[in-house]
Amino acid sequence: MSLRLAFMGSPHFALPTLEALIAAGHDIACIYSQPARPAGRGKQDRPTPVGAFAAQHGIALRTPKSLKNAEAQEAFAALNLDAAIVVAYGLILPQAILDAPRLGAFNLHASLLPRWRGAAPIQRAIMAGDTVTGVQVMRMEAGLDTGPVLASAETEIAFDDTASSLHDRLAQLGAPLLVDALAQLERGEAKETPQSNEGVTYAHKITPADARIDWSQPARLVDCQIRGLSPAPGAWFELDGVRMKALHSRLGRGDGAPGEILDDELLIACGQGAVRLLSVQREGRAALPAADFLRGQPVPAGPRVA
């Protein structure tokens, strides 16, 4: 059964769901995405991945800076939608927007709610050392990710997962989940389960303060920080006064003063234990496996990183 939908999303994470909705035969009446912004060396305006998809496939695209004004809300209501589908859109939806579609507005969220409500659930789950996460389809309401849940799918967070690998897995996991939930909703078979009031955590937006590595922390937390912030913005430290990003790591064996380099293969001591860096990026250079980096710049044991 075909539903008339607005799709509201911006980053690559949203694309598998958008493609799945089209493949399922739904009518995408309009795509909403964040406005194009300057990017790259030339600082040319670049559309979001979802915005670029709309242009490539001839789907109507709207990029309002806000949906709080009456004109934007009237234009949205005039679409006469069955539902709005939201996947990492990036704008707050006022109540008038939520109320306009016949069935309501539904969000694909990359956590197991009520854990990690908010902007950065994938990164925060890894940084906190969680071993399980998932995706959920939620009916949207005025609160921040507080609505009832229609469908869930779980996945383990592996010891070597980065934000990038987990992002891709969750995006693929979420696409069929949302399509199935929408079908159940239209048939009147969907079960909407209120979220628990216990276990609520917030996935606050990643800030520059989150990215600098504190080697006095236990190795497990340093490793989780590195993987949770990879590839962007990238956890960083200083080596001989030069900023370096640590993009992949694993727990290692060794003890020393926090930040001490314990061997010639980038094993770094932490407050408890040690972390071995597997992939690094010197400021202004390309990311490299640690072995390749060390061939060009050997790093002996003994000194400390900051």
For each residue, the residues with C-beta under 8 A, 3 or more apart:
1: 183 186
2: 25 26 27
3: 26 27 82 83 103 182 186
4: 26 27 29 79 80 81 82
5: 21 26 27 28 29 81 82 83 84 85
6: 28 29 30 31 32 76 79 81 83 84 85 101
7: 14 17 18 21 28 30 31 32 50 84 85 87
8: 31 32 33 84 85 86 87 89 91 93
9: 13 14 15 17 18 31 32 33 50 85 86 87 88 89
10: 14 33 34 48 49 50 51 88 89 90
11: 14 48 49 50 88
12: 15 49 167 171
13: 9 16 87 88 110 167 170 171
14: 7 9 10 11 17 18 49 50 87 88 89 171
15: 9 12 18 19 49 50 53 171
16: 13 19 20 171 172 174 175
17: 7 9 14 20 21 85 87 108 171 174 175 178 179
18: 7 9 14 15 21 22 28 31 50 53 87
19: 15 16 22 23 175
20: 16 17 23 24 175 176 178 179
21: 5 7 17 18 24 26 28 85 178 179 182
22: 18 19 25 26 28 57
23: 19 20
24: 20 21 179 182 183
25: 2 22
26: 2 3 4 5 21 22 182
27: 2 3 4 5
28: 5 6 7 18 21 22 31 59
29: 4 5 6 60 79 81
30: 6 7 59 60 61 62 79
31: 6 7 8 9 18 28 50 51 53 54 59 60 61 62
32: 6 7 8 9 61 62 63 64 89 91
33: 8 9 10 47 48 50 51 54 61 62 63 89
34: 10 37 48 51 63 89 90 91
35: 63 64 65
36: 45 46 47 48 51 63
37: 34 45 46
38: 43 44 45 46
39: 43 44 45 46
40: 43 44 46
41:
42:
43: 38 39 40
44: 38 39 40
45: 36 37 38 39
46: 36 37 38 39 40
47: 33 36 51 52 55 63
48: 10 11 33 34 36 51 52
49: 10 11 12 14 15 52 53
50: 7 9 10 11 14 15 18 31 33 53 54
51: 10 31 33 34 36 47 48 54 55 61 63
52: 47 48 49 55 56
53: 15 18 31 49 50 56 57 59
54: 31 33 50 51 57 59 60 61
55: 47 51 52 58 61
56: 52 53
57: 22 53 54
58: 55
59: 28 30 31 53 54
60: 29 30 31 54
61: 30 31 32 33 51 54 55
62: 30 31 32 33 75
63: 32 33 34 35 36 47 51
64: 32 35 67 72 91
65: 35
66: 69 72 91
67: 64 72 73 76 91 92 93 94 97
68: 72 73 92 94
69: 66 72 73
70: 73 74
71: 74 75
72: 64 66 67 68 69 75 76
73: 67 68 69 70 76 77 94 96 97 100
74: 70 71 77 78
75: 62 71 72 78 79
76: 6 67 72 73 79 81 96 97 100
77: 73 74 80 96 100
78: 74 75
79: 4 6 29 30 75 76 100
80: 4 77
81: 4 5 6 29 76 84 100 101 102
82: 3 4 5 101 102 103 186
83: 3 5 6 101 102 103 104 105 106 182 185
84: 5 6 7 8 81 93 97 98 100 101 104 105 106
85: 5 6 7 8 9 17 21 105 106 108 178 182
86: 8 9 89 93 105 106 107 108 140
87: 7 8 9 13 14 17 18 107 108 174 178
88: 9 10 11 13 14 110
89: 8 9 10 14 32 33 34 86 93
90: 10 34
91: 8 32 34 64 66 67
92: 67 68
93: 8 67 84 86 89 97 98 105 140
94: 67 68 73 97 98
95: 98 99 142
96: 73 76 77 99 100
97: 67 73 76 84 93 94 100 105
98: 84 93 94 95 104 105 140 141 142
99: 95 96 104
100: 73 76 77 79 81 84 96 97
101: 6 81 82 83 84 104 105
102: 81 82 83
103: 3 82 83 106 185 186
104: 83 84 98 99 101 139 140
105: 83 84 85 86 93 97 98 101 139 140
106: 83 84 85 86 103 137 138 139 140 150 178 181 182 185
107: 86 87 137 138 139 140 145 147
108: 17 85 86 87 135 136 137 138 174 177 178
109: 113 117 121 135 136 137 138 145
110: 13 88 116 121 122 133 135 167 170 174
111: 115 116 117 121 122 125 133 134 135 136 203
112: 115 116 132 133 134 136 152 154
113: 109 116 117 136 138 145 149 195
114: 117 145 146 195 196 197 198 199 200 201
115: 111 112 125 130 199 200 201
116: 110 111 112 113 121 124 125 133 201 202 203
117: 109 111 113 114 121 144 145 146 200 201 202 203
118: 121 144 145 202 203 204 205
119: 203 204 205
120: 123 124 203 204 205 206
121: 109 110 111 116 117 118 124 125 133 203
122: 110 111 125 126 133 163 166 167 170
123: 120 126 127 163 203 206 228 229
124: 116 120 121 127 128 201 203 204 228
125: 111 115 116 121 122 128 130 133 157 166 203 228
126: 122 123 129 130 157 161 162 163 166 224 227 228
127: 123 124 210 224 225 228 229
128: 124 125 224
129: 126 220 221 224
130: 115 125 126 133 157
131: 156 157
132: 112 154 155 156 157
133: 110 111 112 116 121 122 125 130 154 155 157 166 170
134: 111 112 152 153 154 155 170 173
135: 108 109 110 111 152 153 170 173 174 177
136: 108 109 111 112 113 149 150 151 152 153
137: 106 107 108 109 149 150 151 152 174 177 178 181
138: 106 107 108 109 113 145 147 148 149 150
139: 104 105 106 107 147 148 150 192
140: 86 93 98 104 105 106 107 147
141: 98 146 147
142: 95 98 146
143: 146 147
144: 117 118 202
145: 107 109 113 114 117 118 138
146: 114 117 141 142 143 195
147: 107 138 139 140 141 143 195
148: 138 139 192 193 194 195
149: 113 136 137 138 152 192 193 195
150: 106 136 137 138 139 181 184 185 190 191 192 193
151: 136 137 177 178 180 181 184
152: 112 134 135 136 137 149 177
153: 134 135 136 173 174 177
154: 112 132 133 134
155: 132 133 134 166 169 170 173
156: 131 132
157: 125 126 130 131 132 133 161 166
158: 161 165
159: 250
160: 165 227 248 250
161: 126 157 158 165 166 227
162: 126 165 166 227 228 230 231 247 248
163: 122 123 126 166 167 227 228 229 230 231 232
164: 167 168 230 231
165: 158 160 161 162 168 169
166: 122 125 126 133 155 157 161 162 163 169 170
167: 12 13 110 122 163 164 170 171
168: 164 165 171 172
169: 155 165 166 172 173
170: 13 110 122 133 134 135 155 166 167 173 174
171: 12 13 14 15 16 17 167 168 174 175
172: 16 168 169 175
173: 134 135 153 155 169 170 176 177
174: 16 17 87 108 110 135 137 153 170 171 177 178
175: 16 17 19 20 171 172 178 179
176: 20 173 179 180
177: 108 135 137 151 152 153 173 174 180 181
178: 17 20 21 85 87 106 108 137 151 174 175 181 182
179: 17 20 21 24 175 176 182 183
180: 151 176 177 183 184
181: 106 137 150 151 177 178 184 185 190
182: 3 21 24 26 83 85 106 178 179 185 186
183: 1 24 179 180 186 187
184: 150 151 180 181 187 189 190
185: 83 103 106 150 181 182 188 189 190
186: 1 3 82 103 182 183
187: 183 184 190
188: 185
189: 184 185
190: 150 181 184 185 187
191: 150
192: 139 148 149 150
193: 148 149 150
194: 148
195: 113 114 146 147 148 149
196: 114 199 200
197: 114 200
198: 114
199: 114 115 196
200: 114 115 117 196 197
201: 114 115 116 117 124
202: 116 117 118 144
203: 111 116 117 118 119 120 121 123 124 125
204: 118 119 120 124 207
205: 118 119 120
206: 120 123 210 211 229 233
207: 204 210 211
208: 211 212 233
209: 212
210: 127 206 207 225 229
211: 206 207 208 229 233 234 235 236
212: 208 209 235 236 237
213: 222 225 226 235 236 237 246
214: 217 222
215: 222 237 258 259 268 269 270 271 305
216: 258 270 271
217: 214 221 222 225 270 271
218: 221 222 270 271 272 273
219: 222 223 251 252 270 271 272 273 274 275
220: 129 223 224 251 272 273
221: 129 217 218 224 225
222: 213 214 215 217 218 219 225 226 249 270 275
223: 219 220 226 227 249 250 251 275
224: 126 127 128 129 220 221 227 228
225: 127 210 213 217 221 222 228 229 235
226: 213 222 223 229 230 235 246 247 248 249 275 277
227: 126 160 161 162 163 223 224 230 248 249
228: 123 124 125 126 127 162 163 224 225
229: 123 127 163 206 210 211 225 226 232 233 234 235
230: 162 163 164 226 227 234 235 246 247 248 279
231: 162 163 164 234 247 287
232: 163 229
233: 206 208 211 229
234: 211 229 230 231 245 246 247 281
235: 211 212 213 225 226 229 230 245 246
236: 211 212 213 243 244 245 246
237: 212 213 215 243 244 246 259 305 306
238: 241 242 243 244 305 306
239: 242 244 299 305
240: 303
241: 238
242: 238 239 282 283
243: 236 237 238 282 283
244: 236 237 238 239 280 281 282 283 305
245: 234 235 236 280 281 283 287
246: 213 226 230 234 235 236 237 249 277 279 280
247: 162 226 230 231 234 278 279 280 281 287
248: 160 162 226 227 230 277 278 279
249: 222 223 226 227 246 275 276 277 278
250: 159 160 223 275 276 278
251: 219 220 223 273 274 275 276
252: 219 262 267 273 274 275 276
253: 273 274
254: 262 263 267 269 273 274
255: 269 273 274
256: 260 262 269 274
257: 260 269 304
258: 215 216 269 270 271 304
259: 215 237 268 269 304 305 306
260: 256 257 268 269 302 303 304
261: 266 267 268 269 299 300 301 302 303 304 305
262: 252 254 256 267 268 269 274 301
263: 254 266 267 301
264: 294 298 299 300 301
265: 276 290 291 294
266: 261 263 276 277 280 290 294 299
267: 252 254 261 262 263 274 275 276 277
268: 215 259 260 261 262 274 275 276 277 305
269: 215 254 255 256 257 258 259 260 261 262 273 274
270: 215 216 217 218 219 222 258 273 274 275
271: 215 216 217 218 219 258
272: 218 219 220
273: 218 219 220 251 252 253 254 255 269 270
274: 219 251 252 253 254 255 256 262 267 268 269 270
275: 219 222 223 226 249 250 251 252 267 268 270
276: 249 250 251 252 265 266 267 268 290
277: 226 246 248 249 266 267 268 280 290
278: 247 248 249 250 289 290
279: 230 246 247 248 287 288 289 290
280: 244 245 246 247 266 277 287 288 290 293
281: 234 244 245 247 285 286 287 288
282: 242 243 244 285 293 297
283: 242 243 244 245
284:
285: 281 282 288
286: 281
287: 231 245 247 279 280 281
288: 279 280 281 285 292 293
289: 278 279 292 293
290: 265 266 276 277 278 279 280 293 294
291: 265 294 295
292: 288 289 295 296
293: 280 282 288 289 290 296 297
294: 264 265 266 290 291 297 298 299
295: 291 292 298
296: 292 293
297: 282 293 294
298: 264 294 295
299: 239 261 264 266 294 303
300: 261 264 303
301: 261 262 263 264
302: 260 261
303: 240 260 261 299 300
304: 257 258 259 260 261
305: 215 237 238 239 244 259 261 268
306: 237 238 259
